[in-house]
Amino acid sequence: QVLLVESGGGLVQPGGSLRLSCAASDSISSINAMGWYRQAPGKQRELVAIIASDGSAYHVDSVKGRFIISRDNAKNTVYLQMNSLKPEDTAIYYCHVVAGPANANYWGQGTRVTVSS
C-alpha cells in the first residue's frame, strides 16, 4: 500500500519553478509534521523544509527565500513551491510525514528534480 504519493518533479531550466505535492493516505491519521528532504547524487539525504500541524514552518538556509512549504490539512497534503531553481537543487525529493502518538515516520517514493539548461 502506497501511503504517500508524490508528484510534480521534472526537468526545469535554472531560474525556473516547480511545485511538488505529496498526498498522504487516509490510513495515516493524526499527522503532526510534514516535510521535504532531498538527496543529490553522491550526497546524503538532507532536510529541505518542514511544517508543523499549526502551520509553523522551517526552511534550511540554502532554500530560504526561494522555496515555500505549505500544507492543506483537510487534504492531508504538503506542497513545496520551488522558485529561482539552481543546478545545485538537482536531487531526488522525498516527502516525509510524522504521525500519531508514537510519531511514526513515513517516506514517499521520491520525485526527481533536475535543474539544467
N, C-alpha and C positions, 0 to 999 in steps of 0.2 A: 504494500500500500504506500503510495507516494503521499507524504504528509505535507510537504512544502513544494509548491510549483512556482518556478521562477520563469520570467520572460523578460525580453527587452534588450538582450545583448546584441552585439553585431560589430560591424566594421564602420568606423567613422573617421573623418579627417581631423587632424589637430585643430582645436578651436571649436569643434562641433559639440553636439549634445546628444545624450541618450537618457532614457528613463527606464530603470529596472523596476520590475514588480515581483512581489513574492506573496502568494496567497497560501495561507495555512488551512489545512483541512479542518472541518468542523469537529473532527475527533480530538483535536488539540484544544483543550479548554483552559480557562484561567491563564491566558497569555500575559506574561509580565513584560520582559524586554524583547524587542525585536531589533535586529541589526544586520549589517552587511560587513563581510570580510572579503579580502581578495588575496589571491596567490599568483604572483608573477612567475614566469619561468625561472627555475633555479633559486627561488626565494621561498621563505617561509610564509605561511598564511598570516595575514595581519588584519587588524581591525580597521575598518573604514569609518563607520558611524554606527551609533546605537540610539534607540529611542525607547523611553520608558512608557508605561501604560498611561501616565498622566501627560504625555506629550513632550516632556523634557528630553532634549537631545544633546548628543555629544558627537563632534566630528574631529577626526585627527587633524593635526596642523596641515598636513600635505594636501588636504582637500577642502579645508575651511575656506569659505567664500566662493567655492566653485560647486560643491556638491551639497544637496539638501536632502536629509532623510525625513520622511513623514509616514504616518500610518492612518489607516481607516479601521477603527476598532470594530465597527459594525460588519465589515467585510473580512476581518482577520487578515488584513493585507498591509504590507510595508512597501514603501517606494523609495527609490534613490534617484533623484534628479541630478544628473551629471552634466555640468556645463563647462565650457572652456577646457575641454579634454586635451590632455597632453599624451605624448607617446609613452611616458612613464606610468600612465594609468592603465596601460595594457595588462590584462590579467584575467583570470577566471574569478568571477564574483560569486560569493556564496551568501545565501540568506541564512540567518541564524535566529532561532526563537528559544526563549526560556519560558517555561510554562509550569503551572501547578505549584502546589505547596512544597514539593521536593525540588523545584527548579530544574526540571528535566530539560535537557538540551536536544534541539532538533536542528538538522542541517539540510539545506537544499542541495540539489544535484550539481549546482554551479551553472553559470551562464558566462560565455566568453565575450569579453570586450577587447576589441583591437583598435588602437588609435594609430593610424598610419596614413601617410599621403601616397 
